[in-house]
Amino acid sequence: MATEFVRVGALADFPRGCARVISVGRKPLAIFNVDGTLHAINNICPHLGGPLGAGELEGREVRCPYHGMRFDVTTGESADGFGHAVQVYRVKVEDDAVWVEMWWAKKKH
């Protein structure tokens, strides 16, 4: 499986304690800044499809705005213990540019 990183913005676009929703390869992601470290997860709650990027961030956990399920944005695991999880994506910062791993992309020749 090919892997590439895609530039999604500048570090200043992702303030501490906030989320920003982006689209990478038609996949909606939510990027959260937790104490200066960026974490990317699928923006869609696996329970009922709520937009996790619009949820309230409390420490490392985001609460789905639809039904309140909580997810750890660093691992994608449900903080409520219901067995649900969201996909996490690697994020890197280089020279104030933010990059997200897009592992579902086809490798370019």
Backbone bond lengths (Angstrom), bond angles and torsions (degrees), N, CA, C in turn:
res aa  C-N    CA-C-N  psi(-1)  N-CA   C-N-CA  omega(-1)  CA-C   N-CA-C  phi
1 M - - - 1.450 - - 1.526 108.14 -
2 A 1.311 116.93 129.95 1.461 122.32 -179.38 1.524 110.63 -76.08
3 T 1.314 114.26 146.87 1.457 120.32 177.90 1.516 108.75 -130.44
4 E 1.305 115.83 138.22 1.456 120.64 172.74 1.519 107.97 -148.13
5 F 1.306 115.62 157.30 1.453 120.94 175.42 1.522 108.35 -104.77
6 V 1.327 115.43 140.36 1.454 121.95 -178.69 1.525 108.27 -117.48
7 R 1.328 116.60 133.07 1.461 120.83 178.50 1.527 108.49 -71.92
8 V 1.346 116.16 129.76 1.467 120.74 -176.85 1.527 113.12 -119.67
9 G 1.322 117.30 1.10 1.459 119.72 177.37 1.510 111.99 150.21
10 A 1.327 113.71 -173.00 1.460 121.64 177.40 1.525 108.96 -96.31
11 L 1.309 116.55 155.19 1.457 120.93 179.93 1.534 110.96 -56.16
12 A 1.306 117.28 -35.62 1.475 121.37 179.76 1.527 112.64 -64.58
13 D 1.328 117.64 -17.71 1.474 121.80 178.83 1.522 112.57 -76.18
14 F 1.337 117.40 -6.91 1.457 122.41 -174.75 1.527 110.12 -126.36
15 P 1.348 118.15 77.15 1.470 120.80 -177.12 1.531 112.96 -67.42
16 R 1.329 115.40 152.18 1.468 121.94 179.59 1.527 111.08 -56.49
17 G 1.334 114.29 139.70 1.456 120.59 176.59 1.516 114.88 76.03
18 C 1.322 116.86 7.61 1.476 120.57 -176.43 1.521 110.86 -123.27
19 A 1.316 114.30 167.56 1.458 121.76 175.87 1.521 108.86 -121.50
20 R 1.310 114.98 152.74 1.463 120.94 173.50 1.520 106.51 -136.19
21 V 1.315 116.02 132.74 1.465 121.57 179.47 1.524 108.29 -96.25
22 I 1.324 114.89 131.37 1.455 121.36 178.86 1.527 108.05 -132.74
23 S 1.304 115.90 169.87 1.451 120.98 174.67 1.519 107.71 -122.57
24 V 1.326 115.80 127.45 1.457 121.49 178.57 1.515 106.97 -124.93
25 G 1.319 116.07 114.62 1.459 119.62 -178.93 1.517 112.30 57.26
26 R 1.306 117.06 40.33 1.470 125.88 -178.94 1.526 113.41 67.87
27 K 1.325 117.28 12.59 1.459 121.26 177.76 1.532 107.62 -105.56
28 P 1.351 118.07 123.50 1.461 119.92 179.50 1.533 111.36 -78.66
29 L 1.333 115.50 124.18 1.452 121.52 179.65 1.520 109.38 -120.36
30 A 1.310 116.17 151.18 1.457 122.37 172.19 1.515 106.98 -114.50
31 I 1.336 116.09 126.66 1.452 121.13 178.46 1.516 108.19 -109.70
32 F 1.320 115.79 124.91 1.459 122.78 -176.87 1.529 109.56 -112.64
33 N 1.320 116.21 139.97 1.451 121.63 174.32 1.523 107.40 -103.33
34 V 1.328 115.90 106.66 1.461 122.16 -179.98 1.528 107.61 -108.38
35 D 1.307 115.88 105.90 1.472 121.82 178.68 1.517 112.79 53.24
36 G 1.332 116.67 38.81 1.458 121.01 176.52 1.514 115.63 90.27
37 T 1.334 117.84 -3.09 1.463 122.03 177.43 1.520 108.95 -110.43
38 L 1.330 116.70 131.39 1.466 121.22 -178.36 1.526 111.04 -90.62
39 H 1.334 114.70 138.82 1.463 122.61 178.93 1.526 107.66 -133.48
40 A 1.331 116.36 134.46 1.464 121.18 179.90 1.522 110.12 -116.12
41 I 1.342 115.63 133.67 1.463 121.89 176.46 1.524 108.66 -134.52
42 N 1.314 115.68 164.33 1.464 120.36 172.30 1.524 107.59 -60.20
43 N 1.306 117.57 135.12 1.463 121.41 -177.18 1.525 112.71 -76.00
44 I 1.317 118.33 -9.99 1.465 120.80 -173.06 1.531 110.91 -103.54
45 C 1.321 115.95 120.62 1.454 121.86 178.36 1.531 109.32 -64.83
46 P 1.339 118.05 131.52 1.463 120.09 -179.34 1.527 113.61 -71.58
47 H 1.317 117.65 -11.22 1.453 120.53 -178.61 1.529 111.19 -76.51
48 L 1.337 116.31 -63.80 1.471 119.41 179.47 1.528 113.36 -134.82
49 G 1.320 116.98 20.52 1.460 120.54 173.75 1.513 115.87 79.81
50 G 1.311 118.40 17.93 1.465 120.99 179.94 1.518 112.02 -65.73
51 P 1.343 116.70 152.61 1.462 121.66 -180.00 1.533 110.94 -81.62
52 L 1.326 117.29 100.05 1.465 120.71 -174.54 1.522 113.02 -62.18
53 G 1.315 117.57 -29.79 1.457 120.93 178.41 1.513 113.21 -65.25
54 A 1.322 117.02 -18.75 1.468 121.49 177.21 1.521 111.54 -92.98
55 G 1.328 116.26 -0.70 1.458 120.71 -178.48 1.515 112.18 -80.97
56 E 1.314 115.05 167.22 1.458 121.56 179.35 1.525 110.11 -82.60
57 L 1.336 115.84 128.76 1.456 121.53 178.75 1.519 108.85 -94.84
58 E 1.339 115.39 123.92 1.467 122.23 178.29 1.518 107.30 -125.01
59 G 1.329 116.59 101.75 1.461 119.89 -174.76 1.511 109.67 65.57
60 R 1.355 116.83 -118.89 1.470 121.91 178.61 1.520 112.63 -96.72
61 E 1.327 117.49 1.93 1.464 120.59 -174.90 1.526 111.94 -110.10
62 V 1.331 114.60 138.26 1.455 120.43 173.15 1.525 107.61 -110.52
63 R 1.316 115.30 141.07 1.456 121.87 179.87 1.532 108.23 -105.42
64 C 1.334 116.26 124.00 1.466 120.68 178.97 1.528 109.12 -60.98
65 P 1.330 117.61 130.78 1.457 119.34 -178.75 1.528 113.91 -70.71
66 Y 1.331 119.10 -13.87 1.462 121.10 -179.52 1.523 112.78 -81.51
67 H 1.329 117.41 -53.53 1.465 119.75 -174.88 1.519 114.26 -132.88
68 G 1.334 117.20 10.19 1.457 120.42 172.14 1.510 117.06 81.15
69 M 1.343 119.08 4.75 1.466 118.71 177.02 1.513 108.57 -61.27
70 R 1.338 115.58 142.30 1.457 120.99 -178.43 1.523 110.43 -110.72
71 F 1.337 115.13 140.65 1.452 121.78 178.83 1.521 109.66 -130.91
72 D 1.321 115.62 139.29 1.454 121.84 174.40 1.531 106.38 -78.49
73 V 1.335 117.79 116.89 1.463 120.37 -175.51 1.522 112.40 -72.56
74 T 1.340 117.83 -12.13 1.464 120.21 178.68 1.523 112.28 -85.95
75 T 1.337 117.04 -25.03 1.468 120.84 -177.90 1.526 113.54 -120.43
76 G 1.338 117.08 -21.26 1.460 121.83 -175.59 1.516 113.64 84.55
77 E 1.320 117.56 -7.72 1.465 121.70 -177.10 1.528 111.61 -73.95
78 S 1.320 114.96 149.72 1.457 120.43 175.78 1.518 109.23 -68.97
79 A 1.312 115.89 128.04 1.462 120.54 176.96 1.521 110.73 -79.02
80 D 1.335 117.26 -10.00 1.458 122.30 -178.72 1.523 112.76 -92.41
81 G 1.317 117.47 -8.39 1.459 120.75 177.66 1.518 114.69 76.16
82 F 1.323 117.55 23.62 1.465 119.99 -179.98 1.529 112.76 -91.15
83 G 1.314 117.27 1.44 1.457 120.35 177.87 1.521 114.55 86.81
84 H 1.306 118.34 -3.16 1.467 120.67 176.80 1.519 109.06 -79.67
85 A 1.315 115.96 152.95 1.457 121.25 176.20 1.521 108.54 -151.74
86 V 1.320 115.85 155.96 1.458 121.46 174.42 1.526 107.87 -116.28
87 Q 1.302 115.34 150.38 1.462 121.62 178.41 1.528 109.56 -65.34
88 V 1.320 116.83 138.31 1.466 122.10 173.75 1.528 108.22 -108.41
89 Y 1.317 115.62 153.73 1.458 122.28 -177.89 1.523 108.83 -130.14
90 R 1.322 117.20 140.04 1.460 120.74 179.10 1.527 110.25 -69.12
91 V 1.335 114.46 140.99 1.462 122.07 178.47 1.518 107.10 -125.47
92 K 1.320 115.99 139.79 1.462 119.99 172.91 1.519 108.88 -134.92
93 V 1.327 114.71 151.93 1.457 121.74 177.96 1.518 107.38 -120.47
94 E 1.317 115.19 125.62 1.466 121.23 178.28 1.518 108.13 -134.37
95 D 1.323 116.59 122.66 1.466 121.65 178.89 1.521 111.88 50.48
96 D 1.327 116.92 46.35 1.468 124.64 179.40 1.528 114.16 66.12
97 A 1.327 118.35 10.11 1.465 121.93 174.11 1.526 108.25 -101.30
98 V 1.330 116.53 139.66 1.466 122.26 -179.65 1.523 108.71 -102.83
99 W 1.307 115.18 131.16 1.462 123.38 -178.23 1.524 109.52 -124.92
100 V 1.328 116.74 139.48 1.463 122.20 177.58 1.523 108.40 -120.44
101 E 1.332 114.33 137.39 1.457 119.45 178.04 1.520 110.13 -68.18
102 M 1.318 115.33 129.77 1.462 121.34 178.03 1.523 106.74 -118.05
103 W 1.337 116.12 78.91 1.451 121.31 -174.66 1.520 114.26 -71.88
104 W 1.312 117.52 -14.33 1.463 120.04 -179.24 1.522 111.58 -88.44
105 A 1.327 117.24 1.12 1.478 120.77 -179.54 1.523 109.87 -76.86
106 K 1.302 114.88 149.57 1.457 119.79 174.59 1.521 108.95 -81.08
107 K 1.317 114.95 140.46 1.454 119.55 -179.54 1.520 109.39 -69.60
108 K 1.337 115.13 133.57 1.469 120.24 178.65 1.522 109.78 -85.77
109 H 1.308 116.16 141.20 1.482 120.33 -179.15 1.509 109.57 -99.75
